[in-house]
């Protein structure tokens, strides 16, 4: 198997590296991908080897198989990079908008607003509350909510509009009035 691998490496390494470099735009990443591809090839092709360690035709077209492995590794690497960029972007956005000097008063006001919103959601009519929670908390779309509740997507939309209007009224109307549950 090692003689076969040496031969495959000599034959296809340059071509695989060029292919990966074109797709990734990074020679170092391409070299890593090609090295990983040959490592995976030895593992996968070795799994198809016979008892004596010789290959028994498990890989009929080694060049195609190597290119397939490289393509899959490029896809994986691209996804990892996108995830990392998204995670870093979200962290940066949170850091930009976070107030590191939030006062105790602001924290208390935020908690009061959250409690007021929770009370407003609890006071919604049952079907509106259910639709609101499915849409905003579980992230379901109108057809999914309709299927779950046995109503049409248009009715889902109507319930959600009503829920949002009632919540806006509750939050706007309560903003200047004292909290009825407070001890003050």
C-alpha positions in Angstrom: 0.0 0.0 0.0 2.8 2.4 0.8 4.3 2.0 -2.7 0.9 2.7 -4.2 0.6 5.8 -2.0 4.0 7.1 -3.0 3.1 6.6 -6.6 -0.3 8.4 -6.1 1.4 11.2 -4.3 4.0 11.7 -7.0 1.3 11.6 -9.7 -1.4 13.8 -8.2 0.0 16.0 -5.5 0.8 18.9 -7.7 -2.6 18.8 -9.5 -4.5 18.4 -6.2 -2.6 21.3 -4.6 -3.3 23.6 -7.6 -7.0 22.6 -7.4 -7.2 23.4 -3.7 -5.2 26.6 -4.0 -7.6 27.9 -6.7 -10.6 27.1 -4.6 -9.3 28.4 -1.3 -7.0 31.3 -2.5 -4.5 30.2 0.1 -1.4 28.1 -0.7 -0.8 27.1 3.0 -4.4 26.0 3.5 -4.3 24.1 0.2 -1.2 22.2 1.3 -2.9 21.3 4.6 -6.0 20.1 2.7 -4.0 18.0 0.3 -2.0 16.4 3.1 -5.3 15.6 5.0 -6.7 14.2 1.8 -3.8 11.7 1.4 -4.1 10.8 5.1 -7.8 10.1 4.7 -7.1 8.2 1.5 -4.8 5.9 3.4 -7.3 5.3 6.1 -10.3 4.8 3.7 -8.4 2.8 1.1 -6.7 0.8 3.9 -10.2 -0.2 5.2 -10.7 -1.9 1.8 -7.4 -3.8 1.9 -7.3 -7.5 2.1 -5.8 -9.6 4.9 -2.3 -9.4 3.4 -2.5 -5.6 3.4 -2.7 -5.4 -0.4 -5.5 -3.3 -1.9 -8.3 -5.4 -3.4 -9.9 -2.9 -5.7 -11.7 -0.9 -3.0 -10.8 2.3 -4.8 -11.3 1.8 -8.5 -10.3 5.3 -9.5 -7.8 6.8 -7.0 -7.5 10.1 -8.8 -11.3 10.7 -8.6 -11.4 9.5 -5.0 -8.6 11.9 -4.0 -10.2 14.8 -5.8 -13.5 14.0 -4.0 -11.8 14.0 -0.7 -10.1 17.3 -1.4 -13.4 18.8 -2.5 -15.1 17.6 0.7 -12.3 19.0 2.8 -12.5 22.4 1.0 -16.2 22.5 1.7 -15.6 21.7 5.4 -12.9 24.3 5.7 -15.1 26.9 4.0 -17.9 26.2 6.4 -15.6 26.4 9.4 -14.3 29.8 8.2 -17.8 31.1 7.6 -18.9 30.0 11.1 -15.8 31.6 12.6 -16.5 34.8 10.7 -20.1 34.8 11.8 -19.3 34.1 15.4 -16.6 36.8 15.5 -19.0 39.3 13.7 -21.7 38.6 16.3 -19.3 39.1 19.2 -18.1 42.4 17.7 -21.7 43.6 17.2 -22.6 42.7 20.8 -19.4 44.5 22.0 -20.2 47.6 19.9 -23.7 47.9 21.4 -23.0 46.7 24.9 -22.8 49.4 27.6 -19.9 48.3 29.8 -20.9 51.1 32.3 -24.5 50.2 32.7 -25.7 51.7 35.9 -27.7 49.9 38.5 -30.6 52.1 37.6 -30.5 51.0 33.9 -30.2 47.4 34.9 -33.3 47.7 37.2 -35.2 49.5 34.5 -34.3 46.8 32.0 -35.5 44.1 34.4 -38.8 46.0 35.0 -39.3 46.3 31.2 -38.8 42.6 30.9 -41.2 41.8 33.7 -43.8 44.2 32.1 -43.4 42.4 28.7 -43.8 39.0 30.4 -47.0 40.2 32.0 -48.2 41.6 28.7 -47.5 38.3 26.9 -49.3 36.4 29.7 -52.3 38.6 29.3 -52.7 38.0 25.6 -55.7 36.0 24.4 -54.7 32.3 24.5 -54.5 31.7 20.7 -52.6 35.0 20.1 -50.2 34.1 22.9 -49.7 30.7 21.4 -49.1 32.1 17.9 -46.8 34.8 19.3 -44.6 32.3 21.2 -44.4 29.8 18.3 -43.3 32.6 15.9 -41.0 34.6 18.2 -39.6 32.1 20.6 -39.6 28.9 18.6 -38.9 30.7 15.3 -41.6 28.8 13.3 -43.0 30.4 10.1 -46.7 30.9 9.3 -47.3 27.6 7.5 -45.5 25.7 10.3 -47.6 27.4 13.0 -50.7 26.8 10.9 -50.0 23.1 10.6 -49.2 22.8 14.3 -52.4 24.6 15.4 -54.7 23.5 12.6 -55.3 27.0 11.2 -54.5 28.7 7.9 -51.3 30.8 7.5 -53.5 33.8 7.0 -55.2 33.2 10.4 -51.7 32.8 11.9 -50.8 36.2 10.4 -53.9 37.8 11.9 -53.3 36.4 15.3 -49.7 37.6 15.2 -50.6 41.1 14.1 -53.2 41.3 16.9 -50.6 40.0 19.5 -48.0 42.5 18.4 -50.5 45.4 18.6 -51.7 44.4 22.0 -48.1 44.0 23.3 -47.2 47.5 21.8 -50.2 49.0 23.6 -49.3 47.3 26.9 -45.7 48.4 26.7 -46.4 52.0 25.5 -49.4 52.5 27.8 -47.5 51.2 30.9 -44.3 53.1 30.2 -45.3 56.2 32.2 -47.5 54.5 34.8 -46.0 53.0 38.0 -45.7 49.2 38.2 -48.9 48.0 39.9 -47.0 45.2 41.6 -44.4 47.6 43.1 -44.3 48.5 46.8 -43.8 52.2 46.1 
